[in-house]
Amino acid sequence: MHDPVPYDDAYVRNLFDRMGTTYDLVNHVSSFGFCRWWRSTCVDLAEVRHGDLVCDLMAGGGECWGLILRRARSVVSIDFSEVMIGRQRRHQTRFGGRVEVRCENAMASSIPDQSVDVVVCAYGLKTLSPESLALLAREVARILKPGGRFSFIEVSSAAGWWAGPLYRFYLAKVIPVVGKLCLGDIECYRMLGRYTEAFGSCAGVVPHFEAAGLEPEMRSHFFGCATSIAGRKAGPGPRRE
Ligand SMILES: C[S@@+](CC[C@H](N)C(=O)[O-])C[C@H]1O[C@@H](n2cnc3c(N)ncnc32)[C@H](O)[C@@H]1O
């Protein structure tokens, strides 16, 4: 048994500050490209429409922006790691003024009430405590326009007799070694595996979203190695078909 994982903001921010320079490369190599596929699935499930304003929550280095901006008018991007925000600012220039970067806590952003059409978030859930997940759900409900859509995806603890043990081995052993080769630091990437185990799956997130007046639908991807929740905010807004 491991000790409980730390969820305080300072610890998590420092973890991503340390991983910031190698995060995307390690993710890509160690997931055999799956992380990009699931990110694209997450954006597809958001059903972004032409002209939408999309909030990319816990946006890292802006890995989702290219996918979102195939349709959306613009992105407002939130992250609290200074190193990740530095990457965002360098990446931002490619999108010609269509991305606004804000270094803020995703649970208490300065985004006005009911102002965004869609909220997207890839791989941001696992480092949040249950209390923060409840706050996040309320924040998503606050910033979304009525009828707006949301989509979250997260690496999850796979179930099943063969996928479960294999995936746990991969999270605990393979990712940290790739992290060490790229960053020289095995510990941060080992922590990501521990957060994933503690997170379980998006099943635990669904009740928080429902309690906030959202209508989440959970899906499982590749034998539960990732799970997602996507849906809409209840209300009189336009229902997307
Ligand atoms: C695993 S990375 C995901 C990055 C990106 N979305 C992607 O697709 O790879 C998680 C990001 O969430 C950010 N994050 C975690 N908790 C946060 C919070 N409470 N407020 C803002 N950003 C947060 C971290 O700084 C990190 O950049």
The ligand as an SDF file (V2000), in Angstrom:
LIG
                    3D

 27 29  0  0  0  0  0  0  0  0999 V2000
   -1.2870   16.2000  -17.1810 C   0  0  0  0  0  0  0  0  0  0  0  0
   -1.2030   17.8900  -17.6150 S   0  0  0  0  0  0  0  0  0  0  0  0
   -2.3260   17.9550  -18.9840 C   0  0  0  0  0  0  0  0  0  0  0  0
   -1.8990   18.9210  -20.0270 C   0  0  0  0  0  0  0  0  0  0  0  0
   -2.7270   18.9760  -21.2980 C   0  0  0  0  0  0  0  0  0  0  0  0
   -4.1250   19.2840  -21.0580 N   0  0  0  0  0  0  0  0  0  0  0  0
   -2.6410   17.7280  -22.1600 C   0  0  0  0  0  0  0  0  0  0  0  0
   -3.5430   17.5040  -22.9490 O   0  0  0  0  0  0  0  0  0  0  0  0
   -1.6360   16.9970  -22.0870 O   0  0  0  0  0  0  0  0  0  0  0  0
   -2.1780   18.6010  -16.3340 C   0  0  0  0  0  0  0  0  0  0  0  0
   -2.0480   20.1140  -16.2640 C   0  0  0  0  0  0  0  0  0  0  0  0
   -3.0190   20.5890  -15.3390 O   0  0  0  0  0  0  0  0  0  0  0  0
   -2.4620   21.6740  -14.6250 C   0  0  0  0  0  0  0  0  0  0  0  0
   -3.2250   21.7920  -13.3730 N   0  0  0  0  0  0  0  0  0  0  0  0
   -3.3860   20.8640  -12.4100 C   0  0  0  0  0  0  0  0  0  0  0  0
   -4.1750   21.3430  -11.4280 N   0  0  0  0  0  0  0  0  0  0  0  0
   -4.5250   22.6040  -11.7940 C   0  0  0  0  0  0  0  0  0  0  0  0
   -5.3260   23.6120  -11.2020 C   0  0  0  0  0  0  0  0  0  0  0  0
   -5.9320   23.4260  -10.0230 N   0  0  0  0  0  0  0  0  0  0  0  0
   -5.4660   24.7850  -11.8560 N   0  0  0  0  0  0  0  0  0  0  0  0
   -4.8500   25.0020  -13.0450 C   0  0  0  0  0  0  0  0  0  0  0  0
   -4.0710   24.0890  -13.6500 N   0  0  0  0  0  0  0  0  0  0  0  0
   -3.8990   22.8930  -13.0360 C   0  0  0  0  0  0  0  0  0  0  0  0
   -0.9960   21.3110  -14.4710 C   0  0  0  0  0  0  0  0  0  0  0  0
   -0.1910   22.4500  -14.2420 O   0  0  0  0  0  0  0  0  0  0  0  0
   -0.6940   20.6190  -15.7980 C   0  0  0  0  0  0  0  0  0  0  0  0
   -0.1870   21.5200  -16.7460 O   0  0  0  0  0  0  0  0  0  0  0  0
  1  2  1  0
  2  3  1  0
  2 10  1  0
  3  4  1  0
  4  5  1  0
  5  6  1  0
  5  7  1  0
  7  8  2  0
  7  9  1  0
 10 11  1  0
 11 12  1  0
 11 26  1  0
 12 13  1  0
 13 14  1  0
 13 24  1  0
 14 15  1  0
 14 23  1  0
 15 16  2  0
 16 17  1  0
 17 18  1  0
 17 23  2  0
 18 19  1  0
 18 20  2  0
 20 21  1  0
 21 22  2  0
 22 23  1  0
 24 25  1  0
 24 26  1  0
 26 27  1  0
M  CHG  2   2   1   9  -1
M  END
$$$$
